[in-house]
């Protein structure tokens, strides 16, 4: 047994026979022999019990604008204390956060930070919520539950920036603990998931729909990757599934890829991003967006009824806000699906 605060018995697993265990946090549902780890390398079978190795082992703590996640229809202008740990349950060769997602946790070198301390940091700096992000937040599953419960008791919202590959049991636990907002990255079409990620894309859509049906604010992001998922068929698949599974009111972001980790193709062409935006708009998505293209007019929110810009953005900064406190367009009174009130932007603060 490793006597460290960052090593804690897992919440969701079952024993198989005398010594193996089955993890039930993500849909890989790894069967883990004694003294071995699962796919993500953050869970270890010790004497027939499953332990998380990342409880409170944080790779970053930072106060950041909610728009940078991106959440565009959730507490606009607010900031969230944002945390991360190590590793991931997806092997994306284009990972934009590879410097933490491709690193295994090391409990012998870990520094424990209690969830109460994270919440206190948020309150001291005037943040309105929490966010688990950067690498896959499921790597902090048990910690997230404790963090969310404490944050909610202090009046803060809670969000996840995720690949969406959790089990329904894990998602239910997060919602019960106080999950308010979920951003899911859709990484392409079913072939992309099968051949590159060894995963089932239907799990991600299922979880987005379940979260939406259970009161969680949901936004979808598709990183358009040069020569991988930026073809017309893949973009059309994402748009059509988004509409079929989630509906016209749910924001759909197409974001620009930059070369990272093992994938070195050029950045996404702006024309590809604009094509995806226009296709989404044409097919009926009321709130499509472009990301990672600061200053582009498709960063803005336009009223679906009168067509006027009602939230003007530059990157993650809000430049103009024309939505009433009760969530209506100031020009034509059309109801806009925005959750939470608008906050004036302040600069974010780096903690570690």
VOBA-1610 file (N, C-alpha, C; in pm, whole numbers, padded with zeros to 5 digits, always signed):
BEGIN
Unk+00084-00120+00000Unk+00000+00000+00000Unk+00088+00126+00000Unk+00051+00224-00084Unk+00123+00351-00089Unk+00056+00449+00007Unk+00128+00490+00110Unk+00071+00580+00211Unk+00087+00725+00166Unk-00003+00767+00080Unk-00003+00904+00031Unk-00146+00956+00025Unk-00166+01086+00052Unk-00300+01144+00048Unk-00360+01140-00090Unk-00274+01135-00193Unk-00322+01134-00331Unk-00364+00994-00378Unk-00342+00894-00296Unk-00383+00756-00327Unk-00504+00722-00240Unk-00616+00697-00307Unk-00742+00678-00236Unk-00823+00570-00306Unk-00896+00489-00229Unk-00975+00384-00290Unk-01078+00443-00386Unk-01090+00380-00502Unk-01181+00428-00606Unk-01326+00407-00565Unk-01414+00485-00627Unk-01557+00477-00596Unk-01631+00377-00683Unk-01593+00364-00809Unk-01670+00281-00901Unk-01584+00168-00956Unk-01597+00052-00897Unk-01532-00067-00950Unk-01596-00190-00888Unk-01573-00306-00951Unk-01621-00433-00896Unk-01505-00531-00894Unk-01509-00623-00799Unk-01408-00727-00790Unk-01445-00842-00881Unk-01343-00898-00945Unk-01361-01013-01033Unk-01275-01127-00981Unk-01338-01227-00925Unk-01262-01339-00872Unk-01182-01298-00749Unk-01065-01358-00734Unk-00988-01340-00612Unk-00910-01209-00609Unk-00859-01163-00725Unk-00767-01049-00719Unk-00786-00943-00827Unk-00852-00973-00937Unk-00872-00873-01042Unk-00989-00782-01010Unk-00988-00664-01069Unk-01098-00569-01052Unk-01137-00512-01189Unk-01257-00460-01196Unk-01306-00395-01319Unk-01342-00251-01286Unk-01273-00157-01351Unk-01300-00015-01330Unk-01428+00024-01403Unk-01512+00106-01339Unk-01640+00147-01397Unk-01652+00299-01409Unk-01538+00367-01419Unk-01541+00513-01433Unk-01557+00553-01579Unk-01478+00494-01668Unk-01494+00526-01810Unk-01538+00401-01886Unk-01583+00422-02009Unk-01643+00312-02086Unk-01541+00209-02135Unk-01415+00231-02110Unk-01319+00125-02140Unk-01338+00008-02044Unk-01384+00039-01924Unk-01414-00063-01823Unk-01300-00165-01812Unk-01182-00112-01786Unk-01062-00195-01781Unk-01071-00303-01675Unk-01035-00424-01713Unk-01015-00532-01617Unk-00867-00528-01576Unk-00841-00507-01447Unk-00706-00478-01401Unk-00659-00587-01304Unk-00557-00661-01341Unk-00502-00761-01249Unk-00434-00694-01129Unk-00407-00775-01027Unk-00340-00723-00908Unk-00203-00665-00945Unk-00172-00550-00882Unk-00045-00478-00902Unk-00030-00422-01044Unk-00142-00404-01112Unk-00138-00347-01246Unk-00227-00223-01253Unk-00213-00148-01363Unk-00290-00026-01384Unk-00382-00042-01504Unk-00485+00043-01511Unk-00573+00045-01625Unk-00514+00124-01741Unk-00591+00138-01847Unk-00547+00207-01969Unk-00493+00346-01939Unk-00560+00420-01851Unk-00524+00559-01824Unk-00404+00574-01731Unk-00362+00466-01666Unk-00247+00465-01576Unk-00269+00547-01449Unk-00394+00585-01420Unk-00421+00660-01297Unk-00487+00573-01191Unk-00513+00445-01223Unk-00582+00354-01130Unk-00502+00226-01116Unk-00480+00188-00993Unk-00392+00076-00961Unk-00465-00025-00872Unk-00452-00151-00907Unk-00508-00260-00827Unk-00406-00298-00719Unk-00441-00268-00594Unk-00354-00302-00481Unk-00427-00404-00393Unk-00378-00525-00391Unk-00436-00630-00307Unk-00585-00651-00334Unk-00623-00644-00461Unk-00761-00671-00497Unk-00856-00555-00477Unk-00803-00436-00449Unk-00884-00314-00440Unk-00830-00212-00541Unk-00921-00135-00598Unk-00880-00035-00697Unk-00859+00100-00630Unk-00748+00163-00662Unk-00714+00293-00604Unk-00689+00395-00715Unk-00737+00518-00692Unk-00696+00629-00778Unk-00563+00681-00727Unk-00475+00718-00818Unk-00342+00770-00783Unk-00335+00922-00793Unk-00448+00986-00825Unk-00443+01130-00858Unk-00529+01217-00766Unk-00576+01163-00656Unk-00666+01241-00569Unk-00590+01362-00511Unk-00622+01480-00563Unk-00557+01602-00516Unk-00417+01624-00570Unk-00373+01541-00666Unk-00243+01561-00732Unk-00269+01648-00855Unk-00257+01779-00839Unk-00299+01873-00942Unk-00179+01922-01024Unk-00192+01916-01154Unk-00087+01964-01243Unk-00100+02114-01270Unk-00218+02171-01243Unk-00239+02315-01263Unk-00357+02362-01179Unk-00349+02484-01132Unk-00463+02554-01071Unk-00460+02696-01127Unk-00568+02735-01190Unk-00567+02864-01258Unk-00708+02920-01265Unk-00723+03049-01240Unk-00852+03117-01257Unk-00864+03161-01402Unk-00968+03110-01472Unk-00977+03134-01616Unk-01119+03172-01658Unk-01131+03251-01765Unk-01265+03287-01816Unk-01341+03164-01861Unk-01470+03161-01838Unk-01551+03047-01877Unk-01556+03033-02029Unk-01541+03145-02102Unk-01545+03140-02248Unk-01428+03063-02309Unk-01318+03050-02236Unk-01200+02985-02292Unk-01215+02833-02294Unk-01320+02779-02228Unk-01336+02633-02217Unk-01363+02561-02349Unk-01449+02601-02442Unk-01535+02719-02434Unk-01677+02686-02389Unk-01728+02768-02297Unk-01872+02775-02269Unk-01915+02915-02311Unk-02002+02925-02410Unk-02048+03055-02459Unk-02188+03092-02409Unk-02261+02993-02358Unk-02398+03018-02312Unk-02415+02987-02164Unk-02308+02992-02089Unk-02308+02952-01950Unk-02234+03057-01868Unk-02307+03126-01780Unk-02249+03228-01693Unk-02149+03316-01769Unk-02196+03383-01876Unk-02104+03461-01960Unk-02030+03568-01881Unk-01901+03580-01911Unk-01817+03679-01844Unk-01763+03635-01709Unk-01804+03518-01661Unk-01758+03471-01530Unk-01621+03405-01542Unk-01562+03376-01427Unk-01437+03301-01423Unk-01453+03179-01333Unk-01376+03077-01362Unk-01382+02952-01286Unk-01242+02910-01245Unk-01228+02868-01120Unk-01102+02808-01078Unk-01088+02676-01155Unk-00980+02661-01229Unk-00965+02550-01322Unk-00847+02463-01279Unk-00873+02332-01269Unk-00771+02240-01221Unk-00753+02125-01318Unk-00639+02057-01304Unk-00611+01939-01386Unk-00519+01847-01309Unk-00503+01726-01361Unk-00406+01632-01306Unk-00322+01577-01421Unk-00301+01447-01426Unk-00213+01386-01526Unk-00287+01276-01603Unk-00237+01247-01723Unk-00279+01133-01804Unk-00417+01153-01867Unk-00465+01047-01936Unk-00590+01054-02011Unk-00636+00912-02044Unk-00763+00899-02077Unk-00816+00769-02122Unk-00831+00762-02274Unk-00785+00864-02346Unk-00783+00864-02492Unk-00638+00880-02540Unk-00601+00814-02651Unk-00463+00821-02701Unk-00445+00918-02818Unk-00515+01029-02819Unk-00515+01121-02935Unk-00373+01163-02974Unk-00330+01134-03096Unk-00196+01174-03139Unk-00184+01323-03167Unk-00296+01395-03171Unk-00295+01539-03196Unk-00316+01619-03067Unk-00304+01555-02951Unk-00342+01617-02824Unk-00280+01755-02807Unk-00364+01853-02774Unk-00318+01990-02756Unk-00264+02014-02615Unk-00288+01920-02523Unk-00238+01932-02385Unk-00150+01812-02349Unk-00072+01767-02446Unk+00006+01645-02431Unk+00105+01650-02315Unk+00149+01768-02278Unk+00251+01782-02174Unk+00200+01743-02036Unk+00068+01730-02020Unk+00015+01673-01895Unk-00064+01545-01921Unk-00130+01537-02039Unk-00215+01421-02065Unk-00135+01295-02099Unk-00010+01311-02137Unk+00073+01196-02171Unk+00173+01162-02060Unk+00152+01217-01943Unk+00239+01194-01828Unk+00163+01113-01723Unk+00223+01003-01679Unk+00161+00924-01572Unk+00181+00992-01436Unk+00083+00978-01347Unk+00102+01033-01212Unk+00209+00955-01137Unk+00278+01024-01050Unk+00380+00962-00965Unk+00348+00995-00819Unk+00278+00906-00750Unk+00238+00936-00612Unk+00354+00968-00519Unk+00472+00914-00547Unk+00586+00938-00459Unk+00636+01082-00467Unk+00601+01152-00576Unk+00642+01292-00592Unk+00525+01389-00584Unk+00405+01337-00566Unk+00285+01420-00570Unk+00275+01512-00449Unk+00219+01630-00473Unk+00186+01723-00365Unk+00034+01733-00355Unk-00019+01700-00241Unk-00163+01694-00221Unk-00222+01833-00198Unk-00330+01863-00271Unk-00405+01988-00249Unk-00550+01950-00223Unk-00601+01982-00108Unk-00737+01943-00068Unk-00841+02018-00150Unk-00956+01955-00177Unk-01062+02024-00253Unk-01110+02151-00182Unk-01108+02151-00050Unk-01149+02271+00024Unk-01057+02389-00005Unk-00928+02360-00025Unk-00833+02467-00057Unk-00861+02526-00194Unk-00896+02441-00290Unk-00929+02490-00424Unk-01051+02582-00419Unk-01153+02541-00344Unk-01273+02624-00331Unk-01239+02756-00262Unk-01157+02751-00160Unk-01118+02875-00092Unk-01042+02968-00186Unk-00957+02914-00273Unk-00888+02996-00373Unk-00988+03066-00463Unk-01090+02989-00507Unk-01191+03046-00595Unk-01263+03162-00527Unk-01300+03142-00402Unk-01373+03246-00330Unk-01285+03369-00305Unk-01158+03347-00274Unk-01067+03459-00249Unk-01048+03545-00374Unk-01046+03480-00491Unk-01020+03551-00616Unk-01147+03598-00686Unk-01263+03569-00628Unk-01387+03615-00688Unk-01439+03533-00803Unk-01393+03408-00816Unk-01446+03320-00920Unk-01590+03282-00890Unk-01664+03255-00996Unk-01803+03213-00980Unk-01822+03062-00983Unk-01716+02987-01020Unk-01733+02843-01029Unk-01603+02768-01032Unk-01616+02637-01053Unk-01501+02548-01068Unk-01506+02483-01205Unk-01391+02441-01252Unk-01383+02367-01379Unk-01269+02267-01370Unk-01297+02143-01409Unk-01192+02041-01421Unk-01164+02025-01570Unk-01040+02049-01610Unk-01011+02069-01752Unk-00867+02034-01784Unk-00817+02086-01898Unk-00682+02068-01952Unk-00659+01923-01998Unk-00638+01830-01903Unk-00638+01690-01943Unk-00779+01635-01914Unk-00804+01508-01943Unk-00938+01454-01922Unk-00977+01458-01774Unk-01087+01527-01739Unk-01124+01544-01598Unk-01162+01415-01526Unk-01198+01310-01601Unk-01230+01183-01535Unk-01111+01129-01456Unk-00990+01173-01490Unk-00873+01130-01415Unk-00878+01183-01271Unk-00966+01280-01246Unk-00990+01334-01112Unk-01132+01302-01065Unk-01184+01188-01104Unk-01325+01157-01078Unk-01362+01167-00931Unk-01294+01094-00844Unk-01328+01096-00702Unk-01308+01235-00641Unk-01200+01298-00681Unk-01171+01433-00633Unk-01278+01532-00680Unk-01325+01515-00804Unk-01429+01603-00859Unk-01555+01598-00773Unk-01592+01479-00731Unk-01714+01463-00651Unk-01702+01542-00521Unk-01590+01530-00453Unk-01570+01604-00328Unk-01560+01754-00354Unk-01491+01791-00461Unk-01479+01933-00497Unk-01615+01993-00528Unk-01696+01924-00609Unk-01825+01977-00649Unk-01919+01992-00529Unk-01921+01894-00443Unk-02006+01903-00324Unk-01970+02025-00240Unk-01842+02046-00220Unk-01799+02159-00138Unk-01824+02292-00209Unk-01795+02295-00338Unk-01816+02419-00415Unk-01964+02458-00417Unk-02051+02360-00438Unk-02194+02390-00441Unk-02241+02444-00307Unk-02188+02392-00198Unk-02228+02442-00065Unk-02186+02587-00045Unk-02089+02634-00124Unk-02041+02772-00115Unk-02100+02860-00225Unk-02195+02808-00302Unk-02263+02888-00403Unk-02192+02896-00536Unk-02096+02807-00564Unk-02023+02808-00690Unk-02083+02705-00788Unk-02075+02736-00917Unk-02113+02636-01017Unk-01996+02541-01041Unk-02024+02427-01108Unk-01922+02325-01135Unk-01929+02280-01280Unk-01813+02269-01345Unk-01810+02233-01487Unk-01701+02130-01516Unk-01722+02058-01628Unk-01629+01958-01678Unk-01601+01987-01825Unk-01474+01983-01864Unk-01434+01993-02004Unk-01377+01857-02041Unk-01457+01776-02111Unk-01433+01633-02116Unk-01441+01576-02257Unk-01383+01457-02275Unk-01406+01383-02399Unk-01538+01306-02395Unk-01605+01308-02280Unk-01738+01250-02270Unk-01743+01099-02263Unk-01628+01033-02231Unk-01626+00887-02238Unk-01643+00822-02100Unk-01723+00884-02014Unk-01751+00827-01884Unk-01868+00728-01892Unk-01875+00638-01795Unk-01992+00551-01784Unk-02110+00634-01736Unk-02230+00582-01757Unk-02348+00652-01706Unk-02345+00659-01554Unk-02295+00554-01489Unk-02285+00558-01342Unk-02195+00671-01297Unk-02082+00690-01366Unk-01992+00799-01330Unk-02058+00934-01355Unk-02127+00948-01467Unk-02194+01073-01498Unk-02301+01104-01394Unk-02377+01003-01355Unk-02479+01022-01251Unk-02416+01069-01121Unk-02303+01012-01083Unk-02235+01054-00961Unk-02193+01201-00969Unk-02142+01241-01084Unk-02099+01380-01101Unk-02218+01475-01094Unk-02328+01437-01156Unk-02448+01522-01153Unk-02501+01532-01011Unk-02506+01420-00941Unk-02554+01421-00802Unk-02465+01508-00713Unk-02335+01513-00746Unk-02241+01592-00666Unk-02249+01742-00695Unk-02310+01778-00811Unk-02325+01920-00841Unk-02272+01965-00975Unk-02257+01873-01071Unk-02213+01913-01205Unk-02319+02001-01271Unk-02281+02122-01312Unk-02374+02218-01373Unk-02353+02233-01523Unk-02230+02221-01569Unk-02199+02241-01711Unk-02104+02136-01762Unk-02133+02083-01882Unk-02049+01979-01942Unk-02019+02017-02085Unk-01890+02032-02116Unk-01847+02051-02255Unk-01784+01921-02301Unk-01836+01868-02412Unk-01784+01743-02465Unk-01718+01767-02600Unk-01598+01713-02615Unk-01526+01718-02742Unk-01567+01599-02827Unk-01624+01628-02943Unk-01651+01525-03043Unk-01536+01529-03143Unk-01466+01418-03157Unk-01338+01418-03228Unk-01346+01371-03372Unk-01468+01364-03425Unk-01482+01322-03563Unk-01599+01230-03582Unk-01586+01136-03675Unk-01695+01043-03704Unk-01668+00908-03638Unk-01759+00811-03650Unk-01738+00681-03586Unk-01608+00613-03625Unk-01564+00628-03752Unk-01438+00565-03795Unk-01319+00622-03720Unk-01319+00754-03696Unk-01211+00816-03621Unk-01199+00752-03483Unk-01313+00732-03419Unk-01313+00674-03285Unk-01268+00528-03287Unk-01318+00451-03383Unk-01283+00309-03389Unk-01136+00287-03421Unk-01086+00356-03523Unk-00954+00326-03575Unk-00840+00397-03501Unk-00866+00517-03450Unk-00759+00593-03384Unk-00768+00593-03233Unk-00889+00579-03180Unk-00907+00589-03035Unk-00952+00459-02970Unk-00987+00359-03053Unk-01040+00233-03001Unk-01157+00261-02906Unk-01250+00340-02954Unk-01361+00385-02871Unk-01489+00392-02955Unk-01601+00408-02886Unk-01733+00413-02949Unk-01792+00553-02933Unk-01807+00625-03043Unk-01854+00763-03037Unk-01996+00774-02980Unk-02076+00668-02993Unk-02213+00674-02941Unk-02215+00700-02791Unk-02112+00658-02720Unk-02103+00682-02575Unk-02102+00832-02547Unk-02028+00907-02627Unk-02016+01051-02606Unk-02149+01121-02633Unk-02216+01086-02742Unk-02347+01144-02771Unk-02448+01103-02664Unk-02444+00977-02623Unk-02535+00930-02516Unk-02519+01012-02389Unk-02394+01036-02351Unk-02369+01110-02227Unk-02410+01257-02238Unk-02387+01316-02356Unk-02431+01454-02377Unk-02583+01464-02361Unk-02655+01369-02420Unk-02802+01370-02411Unk-02849+01345-02269Unk-02784+01250-02200Unk-02824+01222-02062Unk-02802+01344-01973Unk-02687+01408-01988Unk-02660+01528-01908Unk-02763+01637-01936Unk-02792+01659-02063Unk-02890+01761-02102Unk-03026+01730-02042Unk-03068+01605-02050Unk-03199+01565-01998Unk-03207+01574-01846Unk-03092+01580-01780Unk-03090+01585-01634Unk-03043+01719-01580Unk-03067+01824-01659Unk-03050+01960-01610Unk-02911+02019-01620Unk-02819+01949-01686Unk-02683+02000-01702Unk-02675+02082-01830Unk-02609+02196-01824Unk-02584+02275-01944Unk-02479+02205-02028Unk-02505+02189-02159Unk-02416+02114-02248Unk-02376+02199-02367Unk-02248+02196-02401Unk-02199+02252-02527Unk-02106+02151-02591Unk-02106+02148-02725Unk-02027+02051-02800Unk-01917+02123-02877Unk-01798+02065-02876Unk-01684+02120-02949Unk-01628+02013-03041Unk-01598+02053-03165Unk-01530+01964-03258Unk-01403+02034-03305Unk-01288+01981-03264Unk-01160+02031-03312Unk-01142+01978-03454Unk-01144+02069-03553Unk-01127+02027-03692Unk-00978+02013-03721Unk-00936+01889-03748Unk-00794+01856-03761Unk-00761+01832-03908Unk-00662+01901-03955Unk-00624+01896-04095Unk-00602+01752-04143Unk-00673+01715-04251Unk-00661+01584-04317Unk-00698+01467-04227Unk-00772+01495-04120Unk-00814+01385-04034Unk-00966+01382-04016Unk-01025+01495-03978Unk-01171+01499-03961Unk-01232+01626-04019Unk-01159+01690-04114Unk-01208+01816-04170Unk-01269+01799-04309Unk-01298+01675-04347Unk-01364+01651-04475Unk-01514+01675-04462Unk-01581+01692-04575Unk-01723+01726-04575Unk-01807+01619-04504Unk-01779+01492-04526Unk-01859+01385-04467Unk-01849+01386-04314Unk-01730+01407-04262Unk-01712+01410-04116Unk-01781+01530-04054Unk-01768+01646-04118Unk-01833+01766-04066Unk-01985+01749-04069Unk-02035+01696-04179Unk-02179+01675-04190Unk-02229+01576-04083Unk-02150+01471-04059Unk-02189+01376-03955Unk-02205+01446-03820Unk-02108+01528-03782Unk-02113+01597-03653Unk-02235+01687-03646Unk-02260+01762-03751Unk-02375+01854-03752Unk-02506+01777-03740Unk-02522+01673-03820Unk-02648+01599-03821Unk-02672+01526-03689Unk-02567+01466-03633Unk-02583+01398-03504Unk-02612+01497-03392Unk-02546+01611-03398Unk-02570+01717-03299Unk-02719+01756-03297Unk-02774+01778-03414Unk-02914+01817-03424Unk-03007+01703-03381Unk-02975+01582-03424Unk-03060+01467-03393Unk-03058+01433-03244Unk-02941+01439-03185Unk-02928+01396-03046Unk-02959+01506-02945Unk-02921+01630-02979Unk-02925+01737-02879Unk-03018+01852-02914Unk-03037+01878-03043Unk-03130+01983-03081Unk-03063+02112-03125Unk-03145+02201-03179Unk-03096+02322-03244Unk-03040+02426-03148Unk-03082+02423-03021Unk-03042+02527-02926Unk-02906+02504-02861Unk-02851+02385-02874Unk-02724+02355-02807Unk-02608+02409-02889Unk-02521+02490-02828Unk-02407+02547-02902Unk-02315+02438-02959Unk-02269+02462-03081Unk-02176+02372-03149Unk-02055+02454-03195Unk-01939+02425-03137Unk-01817+02498-03167Unk-01727+02416-03260Unk-01680+02479-03365Unk-01574+02421-03448Unk-01447+02500-03420Unk-01346+02431-03367Unk-01226+02502-03326Unk-01106+02465-03412Unk-01014+02559-03420Unk-00897+02542-03505Unk-00789+02459-03436Unk-00739+02361-03507Unk-00629+02277-03461Unk-00495+02342-03495Unk-00397+02320-03405Unk-00258+02357-03433Unk-00170+02234-03412Unk-00061+02220-03487Unk+00024+02102-03473Unk+00069+02082-03328Unk+00057+01957-03282Unk+00095+01926-03144Unk+00122+01778-03130Unk+00205+01744-03033Unk+00238+01606-02998Unk+00288+01530-03121Unk+00217+01427-03166Unk+00265+01344-03275Unk+00202+01378-03410Unk+00116+01481-03414Unk+00047+01514-03539Unk+00097+01650-03585Unk+00158+01654-03702Unk+00229+01774-03746Unk+00174+01838-03872Unk+00052+01803-03911Unk-00009+01868-04027Unk-00029+02018-03997Unk-00040+02100-04101Unk-00059+02245-04080Unk-00188+02275-04004Unk-00198+02394-03946Unk-00322+02434-03877Unk-00442+02428-03970Unk-00557+02409-03913Unk-00681+02403-03991Unk-00698+02529-04075Unk-00732+02512-04200Unk-00758+02627-04286Unk-00885+02699-04240Unk-00879+02831-04240Unk-00994+02910-04197Unk-01116+02878-04284Unk-01092+02853-04412Unk-01202+02821-04502Unk-01276+02695-04460Unk-01204+02595-04407Unk-01268+02473-04359Unk-01358+02503-04239Unk-01308+02585-04149Unk-01387+02622-04032Unk-01512+02699-04072Unk-01496+02791-04165Unk-01612+02868-04212Unk-01713+02779-04282Unk-01665+02681-04356Unk-01755+02586-04421Unk-01837+02511-04316Unk-01770+02464-04210Unk-01840+02390-04104Unk-01945+02479-04038Unk-01911+02602-04010Unk-02005+02697-03949Unk-02127+02716-04038Unk-02103+02742-04165Unk-02214+02770-04257Unk-02302+02647-04277Unk-02240+02529-04281Unk-02319+02406-04294Unk-02407+02386-04171Unk-02349+02407-04053Unk-02428+02393-03930Unk-02545+02490-03929Unk-02519+02612-03969Unk-02624+02714-03974Unk-02733+02675-04074Unk-02691+02631-04190Unk-02786+02593-04295Unk-02873+02476-04251Unk-02815+02379-04180Unk-02888+02260-04139Unk-02978+02285-04018Unk-02962+02400-03950Unk-03054+02432-03843Unk-02996+02452-03706Unk-02862+02445-03691Unk-02802+02476-03561Unk-02812+02626-03539Unk-02877+02667-03431Unk-02902+02809-03410Unk-02779+02883-03357Unk-02689+02810-03291Unk-02575+02876-03229Unk-02443+02803-03260Unk-02401+02806-03387Unk-02268+02754-03420Unk-02162+02861-03391Unk-02039+02815-03368Unk-01929+02908-03338Unk-01800+02857-03398Unk-01706+02950-03420Unk-01569+02915-03451Unk-01483+02947-03329Unk-01378+02865-03307Unk-01288+02888-03195Unk-01143+02886-03239Unk-01058+02945-03158Unk-00914+02957-03185Unk-00885+03043-03307Unk-00978+03133-03339Unk-00958+03230-03448Unk-00998+03368-03394Unk-00917+03426-03306Unk-00955+03551-03240Unk-00988+03662-03340Unk-01101+03728-03315Unk-01144+03838-03400Unk-01234+03800-03514Unk-01255+03670-03536Unk-01343+03627-03644Unk-01489+03657-03606Unk-01569+03707-03700Unk-01710+03739-03666Unk-01792+03618-03623Unk-01747+03497-03657Unk-01821+03377-03617Unk-01794+03337-03472Unk-01714+03417-03400Unk-01703+03402-03254Unk-01826+03461-03184Unk-01895+03548-03251Unk-02005+03622-03189Unk-02133+03538-03183Unk-02221+03576-03092Unk-02356+03518-03086Unk-02451+03609-03161Unk-02527+03551-03253Unk-02625+03627-03330Unk-02765+03580-03294Unk-02857+03674-03284Unk-02995+03638-03254Unk-03053+03558-03372Unk-03106+03438-03347Unk-03163+03359-03457Unk-03286+03423-03521Unk-03347+03519-03450Unk-03470+03581-03501Unk-03442+03705-03585Unk-03364+03799-03529Unk-03340+03925-03602Unk-03202+03930-03668Unk-03113+03839-03631Unk-02983+03831-03695Unk-02879+03928-03643Unk-02912+04008-03544Unk-02816+04106-03493Unk-02719+04041-03393Unk-02596+04093-03386Unk-02500+04038-03288Unk-02540+04077-03146Unk-02560+03980-03062Unk-02605+04009-02925Unk-02496+03980-02820Unk-02394+03903-02858Unk-02272+03895-02778Unk-02154+03905-02874Unk-02077+04011-02861Unk-01957+04028-02942Unk-01836+03985-02860Unk-01752+03901-02922Unk-01636+03847-02852Unk-01508+03874-02931Unk-01399+03879-02858Unk-01267+03870-02919Unk-01192+03765-02838Unk-01176+03644-02896Unk-01121+03535-02817Unk-01215+03503-02702Unk-01162+03503-02581Unk-01246+03476-02464Unk-01302+03602-02399Unk-01271+03720-02456Unk-01318+03846-02399Unk-01452+03887-02460Unk-01547+03925-02376Unk-01676+03976-02422Unk-01662+04127-02441Unk-01691+04174-02563Unk-01679+04317-02595Unk-01812+04390-02587Unk-01922+04318-02609Unk-02054+04381-02603Unk-02156+04273-02570Unk-02257+04310-02491Unk-02356+04212-02444Unk-02494+04274-02455Unk-02576+04220-02544Unk-02708+04275-02572Unk-02818+04172-02543Unk-02810+04110-02425Unk-02913+04018-02380Unk-02966+04069-02247Unk-03097+04071-02233Unk-03159+04122-02111Unk-03134+04027-01994Unk-03149+04075-01870Unk-03130+03988-01753Unk-03219+03863-01754Unk-03334+03870-01822Unk-03420+03752-01829Unk-03396+03670-01957Unk-03282+03697-02024Unk-03237+03610-02132Unk-03301+03635-02267Unk-03331+03762-02301Unk-03393+03792-02430Unk-03307+03889-02510Unk-03316+03877-02641Unk-03248+03970-02731Unk-03299+04111-02706Unk-03208+04206-02687Unk-03248+04344-02660Unk-03311+04412-02781Unk-03289+04353-02900Unk-03342+04415-03021Unk-03483+04367-03055Unk-03510+04237-03036Unk-03639+04184-03082Unk-03713+04101-02977Unk-03654+04088-02857Unk-03719+04018-02746Unk-03725+03865-02765Unk-03644+03812-02857Unk-03641+03667-02879Unk-03566+03600-02763Unk-03618+03488-02713Unk-03556+03419-02600Unk-03427+03349-02643Unk-03318+03378-02571Unk-03187+03319-02600Unk-03153+03222-02487Unk-03114+03097-02520Unk-03083+03000-02415Unk-02947+03026-02350Unk-02947+03111-02248Unk-02827+03144-02172Unk-02851+03102-02027Unk-02756+03029-01969Unk-02768+02988-01829Unk-02678+03073-01741Unk-02736+03129-01635Unk-02659+03211-01543Unk-02656+03356-01587Unk-02618+03442-01496Unk-02615+03585-01528Unk-02483+03627-01589Unk-02483+03746-01648Unk-02364+03800-01713Unk-02276+03872-01612Unk-02144+03848-01619Unk-02047+03915-01534Unk-01952+03997-01621Unk-01914+04114-01572Unk-01811+04191-01641Unk-01679+04117-01627Unk-01601+04118-01734Unk-01474+04045-01733Unk-01373+04111-01640Unk-01296+04026-01572Unk-01176+04071-01504Unk-01061+03983-01550Unk-00941+04026-01528Unk-00827+03945-01568Unk-00820+03819-01483Unk-00779+03707-01546Unk-00764+03584-01469Unk-00628+03585-01398Unk-00617+03499-01296Unk-00500+03495-01211Unk-00438+03357-01213Unk-00308+03348-01234Unk-00239+03220-01232Unk-00198+03189-01089Unk-00235+03070-01040Unk-00200+03029-00905Unk-00071+02950-00903Unk-00061+02842-00981Unk+00062+02765-00986Unk+00092+02730-01131
//
